[in-house]
Structures are given as structure tokens and as C-alpha cells.
């Protein structure tokens, strides 16, 4: 059952696009959380802040398909935000307690703000593509109109 107009099979195409729904989807957002945790581990190992073995182990588990989304939903409902659930799941996948270095030194707000910025960027790119398509179509209509007027004037 649809809980909002955006979820509605009938109305969703009026108020959003498939591209925009993807940008703000749980899967895309979670993939970005994972991407940031992965990048954080890589850079921290390069700087000597965490062991290289920990970064390698973390990176090997930073894949969306390794996250149990149903479990993430339960964790988020209990905690109120999804970052801790993602970090916990990655941590638990890692061997030899190397997962304890996931999210090392970062705050939840750091990750949330970075993901939001990435999603806004994606949204703007989708809007830009739509605007370019509209401009191209309007230009084609204008050219057609001019050609029609030229033909009528030649008669």
C-alpha cells in the first residue's frame, strides 16, 4: 500500500522521475554510506591512522550486496538513523576484530552530510539532463515553427 504520493503507482510519475527516485532510494543512500566508509578506511590506512590490514578487510566487505537491508531497517527503527547499522554490519563481517576500525574517527553527521551532498549532486545532474532535453525539444519546435512560417511566406 502506498503511504505517500511519491510511493503511489498512480501518482508517482507526476511528482518524480525514475532517476530522481533512484537518487533518493534506500539502496543508493546505503551504497553511498558504504562508499564513504570504504574511502575513509583507504585514506586512513594510507595516512597510517589505521592498520593496512584493517583497511583491506573493511574494503573487502564494503559492498551493498553484503548489507542485510531488512536488518538495517530494524536497526534504524531502533536507533533512529542508519549509519550505525551499516557500520555494525560491516564490522561484523570483518575477521579478527579488524572491523573495529570501520568509521574510525568519523562522526555520524560527517557521513550523513557527505551522503546528502552526493545525493544533491546526483539530483542536480538529473535535473540538468532533464532541462537539456526540454531545451533541445523547445529548440526543435521553434525550428519547425520557423520553417512553417517560411514555407507559408513563400506561397
N, C-alpha and C positions, 0 to 999 in steps of 0.2 A: 504494500500500500504506500502510495506517495505521501510524504509528510510535508512537502512544500511544492511550490510551482516549479522549481528547478528539478525536482525529482519526478514530476508528473510526466507521464508518457505523452499526454495530450498537449501540455503547455511548454515543456522544456525547450523545444526548438524556437519558441517565440522569444524567450528571455535569455538564452545562452546558445552556445555552439558546442559541437563535439570537442573542438580544440580547446575551448575555454574550460569545459567540464573536465577534460584531461588534466589541464594545468592545476586545477584545484582538487583533484581526486586524492583519495587516501593513498593510493598506490604511488602517485607521483610525489606527493609530500613525503611519504615514508622513504621512497628511493632517495630523495634529496637529504633527509636526515642521515641516511646510511652513507651517501656520497661525502658528506661533510665529515662524519666520524672517520671515514676512510682517509680522506685528505689530511685530517688533523693528525692521525697516527703516523702517516708517512712523513709529514713535516717535522713532527716532534722527534721521531727517530733520527731524521737527518740532522737535527739540532742537538741530539744527544739527551733529550729530555726524557725519553722512554727507551727501553732496550729495543734494538732492531728486531730481535726475535718476537717481541710483543707486537710490534707494528706488522710484521709479516703474518703473524697469526690473526690479528684483527682484520687485516686486509683480506685474508682468505675467507673470512666469514661475512664481509660487508657486501652482501648480495640480497636483493629484495626477496628472492625466492627462499631464502633461509629464514625469513621472518614469518612467524605464525601470526597472521593478521587477526584471527579470531582471538587469540591470546592477547595480542596488542590492544584490541578493543576492550577486553576485560581489564587489562592493566590500566588503560587510560580512564575507564569509568571509575576505577578505584582511586587513582592518583589525581586525575584531573587534567593531565597533559601526556602526550605520547612519548616524549623523549626518553624518560626513564625506562619505559617499556622496551624501546628499541635498544638502548644501552644494555639493559639487563639481558635481553635475548642474545645479543652479540657476545657479551661477557660469558654467558653460559655455554656458548658454542666453542669457546676457546679452550685449549688444553693448558694444563699446568699453571692455572691461575694467571695466564698472560692477559686474559680479558679484563683484568683489573685496571689495565691501562686505557681501556676504552673511555673516551670523553675526558681524559686526563687534563685537569686544569681549566676545562671549559665550563661555562655555566649553561644551564638550560636556555636561558634568554639569548646567549650567544648563538646557539644552534637555531632557535626559533626565528630570531631576527634575520639570520643569514638565509634560511629557507624562505622566509617571506620575501626577502629581496630577490631571490632567484625566481620565485613564482611571479612576482610583479614583472620582472624582466620578461619571462615567458609570456605573460598576459599581453604586455606591450608589443611583443613580436607578433603575436596572433592578431592583435588589433591592427598593427601596421600592415600585415598581409591582407586583411580584410579591406582596409582603406585603399591600398594599392589596387585591389580588384575592383572596388567601386569606382575609383578614378579612371581606371582603364575602360570600364564599361561606359561611364559617362562620356569619355572622350570618343569612344566608338559611336555612341548615339549622336553626339554633336557632329561628327564627320558625316554620318548618314544624313542628318538633317541638312547640312550644308550642301551635300551632293544633290539631295532632293530639290532644294531651292535653286541650285544652279541649273538643274535639268528643267525645272518649271520656267525659269527665266529665259532659257534658250528657246523655248517654244513660242 
